[in-house]
Amino acid sequence: MAIRLYTDNACDLELDYLSQLQVKVFHMPVTIQGQTYRDRLSIDPPEFYRLISQPGVVPTTAQITPGEFQQEFEKVIAETDDDVIYIAFSSALSGTYQSACLARDLVNPQRITVIDSKSASVGMGLTVIRAARAIAAGKDKNQVIAEIEDNIRRIQHLFIVGSFEMLKRGGRVSSASAALGNLLNIKLLLHFVDGAIVPLEKAHGFKKARKRMLDIMEERGNNLADQLIGINHSAAYESALELKGMIEERFGCRNFVISEIGAAIGAHVGAGTISVFFLTE
């Protein structure tokens, strides 16, 4: 029995690449000044960052509805004998996983598997890539699910937020804290704990934060040279390339996937953010 693999745009992989992997994508809506877009369909990352750079603009995101999932799942179940696996944006960050679970229960719980990635962006994307490769290799549903669960357990996320501006606009830090952080050039280094984004450290300046990112990567990583390393950025491509070069030199890594953060994640972190994703033991 064939397997159809789904994910959502929070994985931040390019749509052409996902198409090559034969992964289908659900798209979350993002609203900017009253206009609603579908991330990477009706608005691409450069246009998104241009719009939110305007003073006072606060983008908002919404979960994918149960009805959207139900419509797609019903079509697959009715027209094919395929099983469905959907790898969802972390349930700690969005209600999309719960929406998919509701649709699964309404349609066919035996043939539809909904998995909480407990991750986001290319961290989630690396899990999707591994699942797609397992399916292409002919592994059965249980084997594919086991590979997905292994990746979820091992995936590491490290983020350096470009500025406090979007955190302030979204109410995640106070105006005073944001002003002080920007004045002192403090950079936040964040990671994931149980699917949620959690502050890890603060550093004075981007270069010091990036050095700590690489140090932590060395502490947590396992056989980094043999891994597919994920890097992404929000309107900071040159910084992403610099980080790639440093990782190549320090760890001997040769396999990378680099992408730009889309609206689903960018609405919360803003421009100038850079991230790295890899596996621990």
Residue pairs with C-beta under 8 A, 6 or more apart in sequence:
1 81
1 82
1 83
1 141
2 80
2 81
2 82
2 83
3 82
3 83
3 84
3 85
3 135
3 141
3 144
4 24
4 76
4 80
4 82
4 83
4 84
4 85
5 21
5 22
5 23
5 24
5 85
5 86
5 87
5 128
5 131
5 132
5 135
6 23
6 24
6 25
6 26
6 72
6 84
6 85
6 86
6 87
7 18
7 23
7 24
7 25
7 26
7 86
7 87
7 88
7 124
7 125
7 128
8 25
8 26
8 27
8 28
8 64
8 88
8 89
8 96
8 264
9 25
9 26
9 27
9 28
9 39
9 40
9 262
9 263
9 264
10 28
10 89
10 94
10 96
10 120
10 121
10 124
10 262
10 264
10 265
11 18
11 87
11 89
11 120
11 121
11 122
11 124
11 125
11 128
12 120
12 121
12 122
12 124
12 125
12 232
12 259
12 260
12 261
12 262
12 264
12 265
13 122
13 125
13 128
13 129
13 257
13 259
14 259
15 25
15 40
17 257
18 24
18 25
18 128
21 128
21 129
21 132
21 133
21 136
22 132
22 135
22 136
23 128
23 132
24 72
25 40
26 64
26 68
26 69
26 72
26 86
26 96
27 38
27 39
27 40
27 41
27 64
28 38
28 39
28 61
28 62
28 63
28 64
28 89
28 94
28 96
28 263
28 264
29 36
29 37
29 38
29 39
29 61
29 62
30 36
30 37
30 38
30 39
30 43
30 48
30 59
30 60
30 61
30 62
30 263
30 264
30 267
31 37
31 59
31 60
31 61
31 62
32 48
32 51
32 52
32 57
32 59
33 51
33 57
37 43
37 48
37 263
39 48
39 262
39 263
39 264
40 262
40 263
43 51
43 263
45 234
45 235
45 260
45 261
45 262
45 263
45 266
46 235
46 260
48 59
48 262
48 263
48 266
49 234
49 235
49 266
49 271
51 57
51 59
52 58
52 59
52 166
52 266
52 267
52 270
52 271
53 271
58 169
58 170
59 263
59 266
59 267
60 267
61 94
61 263
61 264
61 267
61 268
63 94
63 95
63 96
63 98
63 99
64 96
64 99
64 100
65 99
66 99
66 100
66 102
66 103
66 106
67 103
68 99
69 86
69 99
69 100
69 102
69 103
69 104
70 102
70 103
70 106
70 107
73 84
73 103
73 104
73 107
73 108
73 112
74 107
76 82
76 84
77 84
77 107
77 108
77 111
77 112
82 111
83 111
83 112
83 113
83 141
84 111
84 112
84 113
85 113
85 115
85 131
85 141
85 144
85 145
85 148
86 100
86 104
86 112
86 113
86 114
86 115
87 115
87 117
87 124
87 127
87 128
87 131
87 148
88 96
88 97
88 100
88 114
88 115
88 116
88 117
89 96
89 97
89 117
89 120
89 124
89 264
90 97
90 116
90 117
90 118
90 119
90 120
90 124
90 192
90 195
90 196
91 97
91 98
91 116
91 118
91 195
92 118
92 194
92 195
92 196
93 120
93 195
93 196
93 197
94 264
97 114
97 116
100 114
101 114
103 112
104 112
104 113
104 114
113 141
113 145
115 145
115 148
115 149
115 152
116 152
116 195
117 123
117 124
117 127
117 152
117 195
118 152
118 192
118 194
118 195
119 127
119 152
119 155
119 157
119 192
119 195
120 157
120 192
120 197
120 265
121 157
121 230
121 232
121 261
121 265
121 275
121 277
122 230
122 231
122 232
122 257
122 259
122 275
122 277
123 155
123 156
123 157
123 192
123 230
123 275
123 277
125 230
125 257
125 259
125 277
126 151
126 155
126 228
126 230
126 257
126 277
126 279
127 148
127 151
127 152
127 155
129 228
129 257
130 147
130 148
130 151
131 144
131 147
131 148
131 151
134 143
134 144
134 147
135 144
139 147
151 279
154 222
154 279
154 280
154 281
155 192
155 277
155 278
155 279
155 280
156 191
156 192
156 217
156 220
156 221
156 277
156 278
156 279
156 280
157 190
157 191
157 192
157 197
157 275
157 277
158 189
158 190
158 191
158 200
158 213
158 216
158 217
158 275
158 276
158 277
159 188
159 189
159 190
159 191
159 197
159 269
159 273
159 274
159 275
160 187
160 188
160 189
160 190
160 206
160 209
160 210
160 213
160 273
160 274
160 275
161 167
161 187
161 188
161 190
161 269
161 270
161 272
161 273
162 234
162 236
162 269
162 270
162 271
162 272
162 273
162 274
163 182
163 270
163 271
163 272
164 173
164 177
164 178
164 179
164 181
164 182
164 188
165 178
165 182
165 270
166 267
166 268
166 269
166 270
167 173
167 178
167 188
167 268
167 269
167 270
168 174
168 175
168 177
168 178
170 267
170 268
172 268
173 181
180 186
181 188
184 204
185 204
185 205
186 202
186 203
186 204
187 202
187 203
187 204
187 205
187 206
187 208
187 209
188 199
188 202
188 209
189 199
189 200
189 201
189 202
189 203
189 209
189 212
189 213
189 216
190 197
190 198
190 199
190 200
191 197
191 198
191 200
191 216
192 198
200 216
201 209
201 212
203 209
203 212
206 239
210 243
210 246
210 274
213 243
213 276
214 246
214 247
214 250
217 224
217 247
217 251
217 276
217 278
218 224
218 250
218 251
220 278
220 280
221 227
221 251
221 278
221 279
221 280
222 279
222 280
222 281
224 247
224 251
224 252
224 253
224 278
225 251
225 252
225 253
225 254
227 253
227 255
227 278
227 279
228 255
228 256
228 257
229 247
229 253
229 255
229 256
229 257
229 276
229 277
229 278
230 256
230 257
230 258
230 275
230 276
230 277
230 278
231 240
231 243
231 244
231 247
231 256
231 257
231 258
231 274
231 275
231 276
231 277
232 240
232 258
232 259
232 260
232 261
232 274
232 275
232 277
233 239
233 240
233 258
233 260
233 261
233 273
233 274
233 275
234 260
234 261
234 265
234 266
234 269
234 270
234 271
234 272
234 273
234 274
235 260
235 271
235 272
236 271
236 272
236 273
236 274
237 260
239 272
239 274
240 258
240 274
241 258
243 274
243 276
244 256
244 258
247 253
247 256
247 276
248 254
261 269
261 273
261 275
266 273
